[in-house]
């Protein structure tokens, strides 16, 4: 747990081959997330109701911990910034804070909806945002276990949330397919005032299972069920870039996620065809396609230090590391 390799981010290296295959989930895996401090550790969240902590490069047992605190499928998992806890959420209408080293559940945040996504605040690790099946967005404080803010809009199920790099705003994506209106599908919120800054960001009639801010540049992206990733300015009026988008991969109704590399040079996306697609983030040109799985590649995570290493997970229950 305490081992931390030395190193710094190396620019513009591209993962190529399968390095480690991690087998242990009995059903689809929804999310993977690298520890920011113990950078040999990877967390994964599965439909089999478990969270696995993997010691990725161990020569012996790679599965370091299995947590079965949820009593239904787990939708998302995130490490705390200090790397000693993981936060998870799922179909049992709860989010749970777990002490990884002790293997104990520290806090349960009970909700009145299936919780589909969680995200720690980038500057205040005591706060996290949750979004769920009834369209409710809540900001929680882990010190009290209570809701600090609630963001109310009468939305469909929340598919994803993402904080801006300064932590003053966040973007939510919700399922509007039942309402036949495109407004409210992507909303930019003022975190402290609890009001939408814009609710007419994306006018297409597609849901977006993933939203991500670029780490430095003033834009964010949304993974669209139209089988492309759309680009938006992160400054008002949050305009869609009509001339550039990331194409070639498929979404096809799966909760396919994408992520930027830490240096901001690459964007990686999963795909319904089981491949990983790597794009030049600035030109949106496809740089590499890696065939990873027979079923959909759902999530993808760049390593926090080694820029040529990515983790991914699949609808068939596999977790893999490429480098």
DRENGU-518570 format. One record per residue (C-alpha): residue number from 1; x, y, z. Coordinates in Angstrom, 1 decimal. Layout:
residues N
[NUM, [X, Y, Z]];
...
***
This chain:
residues 323
[1, [0.0, 0.0, 0.0]];
[2, [2.8, 2.4, 0.9]];
[3, [5.0, 1.8, -2.1]];
[4, [5.1, 4.8, -4.5]];
[5, [7.3, 4.7, -7.6]];
[6, [9.3, 7.7, -8.6]];
[7, [8.9, 9.4, -11.9]];
[8, [7.3, 12.2, -13.8]];
[9, [4.8, 12.4, -16.6]];
[10, [6.4, 11.6, -19.9]];
[11, [4.8, 13.4, -22.8]];
[12, [3.3, 12.0, -25.9]];
[13, [3.9, 8.3, -25.4]];
[14, [1.1, 6.1, -26.7]];
[15, [0.1, 2.8, -25.1]];
[16, [0.3, -0.1, -27.4]];
[17, [0.1, -3.7, -26.1]];
[18, [-1.7, -5.5, -23.3]];
[19, [0.5, -5.5, -20.2]];
[20, [-1.7, -7.0, -17.5]];
[21, [-5.0, -8.8, -17.6]];
[22, [-7.0, -8.7, -14.4]];
[23, [-9.7, -11.3, -13.9]];
[24, [-11.9, -11.3, -10.9]];
[25, [-15.3, -9.7, -11.6]];
[26, [-18.1, -12.1, -12.4]];
[27, [-20.1, -9.5, -14.4]];
[28, [-19.7, -6.3, -16.4]];
[29, [-17.2, -3.7, -14.9]];
[30, [-18.6, -0.1, -14.9]];
[31, [-15.6, 2.0, -13.8]];
[32, [-11.8, 1.9, -13.2]];
[33, [-9.8, 4.5, -11.3]];
[34, [-6.1, 4.7, -10.5]];
[35, [-5.0, 5.7, -7.0]];
[36, [-3.4, 9.2, -7.1]];
[37, [-0.9, 8.3, -4.4]];
[38, [-0.3, 4.5, -4.4]];
[39, [0.1, 4.4, -8.1]];
[40, [0.4, 0.7, -8.4]];
[41, [-3.2, 0.4, -7.2]];
[42, [-6.3, 0.4, -9.4]];
[43, [-9.9, 0.3, -8.2]];
[44, [-12.7, -1.3, -10.3]];
[45, [-16.5, -1.3, -9.8]];
[46, [-18.6, -4.2, -11.0]];
[47, [-22.2, -5.3, -11.7]];
[48, [-21.3, -8.3, -9.4]];
[49, [-21.8, -5.9, -6.4]];
[50, [-18.1, -5.8, -5.7]];
[51, [-15.2, -3.3, -5.7]];
[52, [-11.8, -4.8, -6.5]];
[53, [-8.5, -3.1, -5.5]];
[54, [-5.8, -4.4, -7.8]];
[55, [-2.0, -4.4, -7.1]];
[56, [-1.4, -4.2, -10.8]];
[57, [2.3, -5.1, -11.1]];
[58, [2.5, -7.6, -8.3]];
[59, [4.2, -10.9, -9.3]];
[60, [1.9, -12.8, -6.9]];
[61, [-1.8, -12.2, -6.1]];
[62, [-2.9, -9.1, -8.0]];
[63, [-6.3, -8.8, -6.3]];
[64, [-5.3, -6.9, -3.1]];
[65, [-8.8, -6.3, -1.7]];
[66, [-12.4, -7.2, -2.6]];
[67, [-15.1, -5.1, -1.0]];
[68, [-18.7, -6.4, -0.9]];
[69, [-20.4, -3.6, 1.1]];
[70, [-23.0, -2.8, -1.6]];
[71, [-25.9, -5.2, -1.8]];
[72, [-26.6, -4.4, -5.5]];
[73, [-24.5, -3.6, -8.6]];
[74, [-21.8, -0.9, -8.1]];
[75, [-21.9, 1.8, -10.8]];
[76, [-18.9, 4.0, -10.0]];
[77, [-15.7, 4.2, -7.8]];
[78, [-13.3, 7.0, -7.1]];
[79, [-10.1, 7.2, -4.9]];
[80, [-9.9, 10.1, -2.4]];
[81, [-7.1, 12.6, -3.2]];
[82, [-5.1, 11.2, -0.3]];
[83, [-5.4, 7.7, -1.6]];
[84, [-6.5, 6.1, 1.6]];
[85, [-10.2, 5.8, 0.8]];
[86, [-12.4, 4.8, -2.1]];
[87, [-15.9, 6.2, -2.6]];
[88, [-18.4, 4.0, -4.4]];
[89, [-22.0, 4.2, -5.4]];
[90, [-24.6, 2.0, -7.0]];
[91, [-28.0, 0.4, -7.4]];
[92, [-28.6, 0.0, -3.6]];
[93, [-29.4, 3.8, -3.5]];
[94, [-26.2, 4.6, -1.5]];
[95, [-22.7, 6.0, -1.8]];
[96, [-20.1, 4.4, 0.5]];
[97, [-16.7, 5.6, 1.8]];
[98, [-14.3, 2.7, 2.4]];
[99, [-11.0, 2.7, 4.2]];
[100, [-8.9, 0.7, 1.8]];
[101, [-6.0, -0.3, 4.2]];
[102, [-8.3, -1.3, 7.1]];
[103, [-10.9, -2.8, 4.8]];
[104, [-13.7, -1.1, 6.7]];
[105, [-16.7, 1.0, 5.6]];
[106, [-16.3, 4.4, 7.1]];
[107, [-19.6, 6.1, 6.1]];
[108, [-22.8, 5.4, 4.2]];
[109, [-24.6, 8.2, 2.3]];
[110, [-28.1, 7.0, 1.8]];
[111, [-30.1, 8.3, -1.1]];
[112, [-33.7, 8.0, -2.5]];
[113, [-32.4, 7.0, -6.0]];
[114, [-30.0, 4.6, -7.7]];
[115, [-26.7, 6.5, -7.5]];
[116, [-25.0, 6.3, -10.9]];
[117, [-22.0, 8.7, -10.6]];
[118, [-19.8, 10.3, -7.9]];
[119, [-17.0, 12.8, -8.2]];
[120, [-14.8, 14.4, -5.5]];
[121, [-14.4, 18.2, -5.5]];
[122, [-11.0, 19.0, -7.0]];
[123, [-10.0, 21.5, -4.3]];
[124, [-11.9, 20.3, -1.2]];
[125, [-11.6, 16.5, -0.7]];
[126, [-14.3, 16.6, 2.0]];
[127, [-17.0, 17.3, -0.7]];
[128, [-18.3, 15.0, -3.4]];
[129, [-21.1, 15.3, -6.0]];
[130, [-23.5, 12.5, -6.7]];
[131, [-26.1, 12.1, -9.4]];
[132, [-28.8, 9.5, -9.7]];
[133, [-31.8, 7.8, -11.4]];
[134, [-34.4, 10.4, -10.3]];
[135, [-32.3, 13.3, -11.7]];
[136, [-31.2, 14.5, -8.3]];
[137, [-27.8, 16.1, -8.0]];
[138, [-26.4, 16.4, -4.5]];
[139, [-23.2, 17.8, -3.0]];
[140, [-22.2, 15.9, 0.2]];
[141, [-19.8, 16.6, 3.0]];
[142, [-17.9, 13.4, 4.2]];
[143, [-17.3, 15.0, 7.6]];
[144, [-21.0, 15.1, 8.5]];
[145, [-22.4, 12.6, 6.0]];
[146, [-25.0, 15.3, 5.1]];
[147, [-26.1, 17.0, 1.9]];
[148, [-24.6, 20.6, 1.6]];
[149, [-26.3, 21.6, -1.6]];
[150, [-29.0, 20.1, -3.9]];
[151, [-29.3, 21.1, -7.6]];
[152, [-32.9, 20.8, -8.6]];
[153, [-34.0, 20.9, -12.2]];
[154, [-36.5, 18.1, -12.8]];
[155, [-34.1, 16.1, -14.9]];
[156, [-34.1, 12.6, -16.2]];
[157, [-31.5, 10.1, -14.8]];
[158, [-28.1, 11.7, -14.3]];
[159, [-25.5, 10.0, -16.5]];
[160, [-22.4, 11.9, -15.5]];
[161, [-21.0, 14.9, -13.6]];
[162, [-17.7, 16.7, -14.0]];
[163, [-16.2, 19.6, -12.0]];
[164, [-14.5, 22.4, -13.9]];
[165, [-10.7, 22.6, -13.2]];
[166, [-11.2, 25.5, -10.7]];
[167, [-14.0, 23.7, -8.9]];
[168, [-16.4, 26.7, -9.2]];
[169, [-18.7, 25.0, -11.8]];
[170, [-19.7, 21.6, -12.8]];
[171, [-21.3, 20.0, -15.8]];
[172, [-24.1, 17.4, -15.6]];
[173, [-25.4, 15.1, -18.3]];
[174, [-28.8, 13.6, -18.1]];
[175, [-31.0, 11.2, -20.0]];
[176, [-33.6, 13.3, -21.9]];
[177, [-34.7, 10.6, -24.3]];
[178, [-38.1, 10.2, -22.6]];
[179, [-38.9, 13.9, -22.9]];
[180, [-38.1, 14.5, -26.6]];
[181, [-36.4, 17.8, -25.7]];
[182, [-32.8, 18.5, -26.1]];
[183, [-32.4, 21.3, -23.5]];
[184, [-31.3, 20.1, -20.1]];
[185, [-29.3, 17.2, -21.6]];
[186, [-26.1, 19.0, -20.7]];
[187, [-26.2, 21.7, -18.0]];
[188, [-23.4, 23.9, -16.7]];
[189, [-24.0, 24.7, -13.0]];
[190, [-22.7, 27.4, -10.6]];
[191, [-21.7, 25.2, -7.7]];
[192, [-22.2, 27.8, -4.9]];
[193, [-25.4, 29.4, -6.2]];
[194, [-27.0, 26.1, -7.2]];
[195, [-28.3, 27.6, -10.4]];
[196, [-27.8, 26.5, -14.1]];
[197, [-25.5, 28.9, -16.0]];
[198, [-26.8, 27.3, -19.2]];
[199, [-29.2, 24.5, -20.0]];
[200, [-29.1, 24.8, -23.8]];
[201, [-25.6, 23.6, -24.4]];
[202, [-26.3, 20.6, -26.6]];
[203, [-29.1, 20.7, -29.1]];
[204, [-28.8, 17.3, -30.5]];
[205, [-31.4, 14.7, -29.5]];
[206, [-28.7, 12.3, -28.1]];
[207, [-27.9, 11.3, -24.6]];
[208, [-24.3, 11.8, -23.4]];
[209, [-23.0, 9.1, -21.0]];
[210, [-19.8, 11.0, -20.2]];
[211, [-18.6, 14.6, -19.8]];
[212, [-15.0, 15.6, -19.3]];
[213, [-13.1, 18.9, -18.9]];
[214, [-9.7, 19.4, -20.6]];
[215, [-7.1, 19.7, -17.8]];
[216, [-5.8, 23.1, -19.1]];
[217, [-7.6, 24.3, -22.2]];
[218, [-10.9, 26.2, -22.0]];
[219, [-13.2, 23.4, -23.3]];
[220, [-15.0, 20.3, -22.2]];
[221, [-16.2, 17.2, -24.2]];
[222, [-19.3, 15.1, -24.1]];
[223, [-19.5, 11.5, -25.3]];
[224, [-22.6, 11.3, -27.5]];
[225, [-24.8, 8.4, -28.4]];
[226, [-24.5, 9.8, -31.9]];
[227, [-21.2, 7.9, -32.0]];
[228, [-18.9, 10.9, -31.6]];
[229, [-17.4, 13.1, -28.8]];
[230, [-18.6, 16.7, -29.0]];
[231, [-16.5, 19.7, -28.0]];
[232, [-17.8, 22.7, -26.1]];
[233, [-16.3, 25.9, -24.9]];
[234, [-16.0, 26.0, -21.1]];
[235, [-16.7, 29.7, -21.1]];
[236, [-20.1, 31.3, -21.5]];
[237, [-22.1, 30.8, -23.7]];
[238, [-20.6, 27.3, -23.7]];
[239, [-20.8, 26.9, -27.5]];
[240, [-20.6, 23.7, -29.4]];
[241, [-17.6, 23.5, -31.8]];
[242, [-19.4, 22.7, -35.1]];
[243, [-16.2, 22.1, -37.0]];
[244, [-14.4, 19.6, -34.9]];
[245, [-15.3, 16.4, -33.1]];
[246, [-13.8, 13.0, -32.2]];
[247, [-15.2, 10.2, -34.5]];
[248, [-14.7, 6.5, -35.5]];
[249, [-15.6, 4.8, -32.2]];
[250, [-19.1, 3.5, -31.3]];
[251, [-21.3, 4.1, -28.3]];
[252, [-24.5, 2.2, -29.3]];
[253, [-26.3, 2.8, -26.0]];
[254, [-23.5, 1.6, -23.8]];
[255, [-22.3, 3.8, -20.9]];
[256, [-19.0, 4.5, -22.8]];
[257, [-16.6, 6.9, -21.0]];
[258, [-13.6, 8.9, -22.3]];
[259, [-10.7, 10.6, -20.5]];
[260, [-7.9, 13.1, -21.2]];
[261, [-4.3, 12.2, -20.4]];
[262, [-2.8, 14.3, -17.6]];
[263, [-0.7, 16.3, -20.1]];
[264, [-3.9, 17.1, -22.0]];
[265, [-2.4, 15.9, -25.3]];
[266, [-4.5, 12.7, -25.7]];
[267, [-8.1, 11.8, -25.4]];
[268, [-8.9, 8.1, -25.0]];
[269, [-12.4, 6.6, -25.4]];
[270, [-13.9, 3.2, -25.0]];
[271, [-16.1, 1.8, -27.7]];
[272, [-19.0, -0.6, -28.2]];
[273, [-16.8, -2.6, -30.6]];
[274, [-14.5, -3.5, -27.7]];
[275, [-11.6, -1.3, -28.8]];
[276, [-9.8, 1.7, -27.2]];
[277, [-9.5, 4.7, -29.4]];
[278, [-6.7, 7.3, -28.8]];
[279, [-7.1, 10.7, -30.3]];
[280, [-4.8, 13.8, -30.5]];
[281, [-6.9, 16.0, -28.3]];
[282, [-6.1, 19.2, -30.1]];
[283, [-6.6, 18.1, -33.7]];
[284, [-9.2, 15.4, -32.9]];
[285, [-7.3, 13.0, -35.3]];
[286, [-7.5, 9.3, -34.4]];
[287, [-3.9, 8.3, -33.5]];
[288, [-4.3, 4.6, -32.5]];
[289, [-7.0, 1.9, -32.1]];
[290, [-6.3, -1.0, -29.8]];
[291, [-8.6, -4.0, -29.9]];
[292, [-9.1, -4.9, -26.3]];
[293, [-12.2, -7.0, -25.8]];
[294, [-14.9, -9.0, -27.5]];
[295, [-17.6, -6.9, -25.8]];
[296, [-17.9, -3.2, -25.2]];
[297, [-14.9, -1.3, -23.6]];
[298, [-16.8, 0.8, -21.1]];
[299, [-14.2, 2.9, -19.1]];
[300, [-10.7, 4.0, -19.6]];
[301, [-8.2, 5.7, -17.2]];
[302, [-4.8, 7.2, -17.8]];
[303, [-2.1, 6.4, -15.2]];
[304, [-1.4, 9.5, -13.0]];
[305, [2.4, 9.3, -13.5]];
[306, [3.2, 6.9, -16.4]];
[307, [1.7, 8.6, -19.4]];
[308, [2.0, 5.5, -21.6]];
[309, [-0.1, 3.4, -19.3]];
[310, [-3.9, 3.1, -19.4]];
[311, [-6.4, 0.9, -17.6]];
[312, [-9.7, -0.1, -19.1]];
[313, [-12.7, -2.4, -18.4]];
[314, [-15.2, -4.3, -20.3]];
[315, [-18.8, -5.4, -20.4]];
[316, [-17.6, -9.0, -20.2]];
[317, [-16.1, -8.4, -16.7]];
[318, [-12.4, -8.0, -17.7]];
[319, [-10.0, -5.3, -16.5]];
[320, [-6.8, -4.7, -18.5]];
[321, [-3.8, -2.5, -18.4]];
[322, [-2.0, -1.4, -21.6]];
[323, [1.4, 0.2, -22.0]];
***
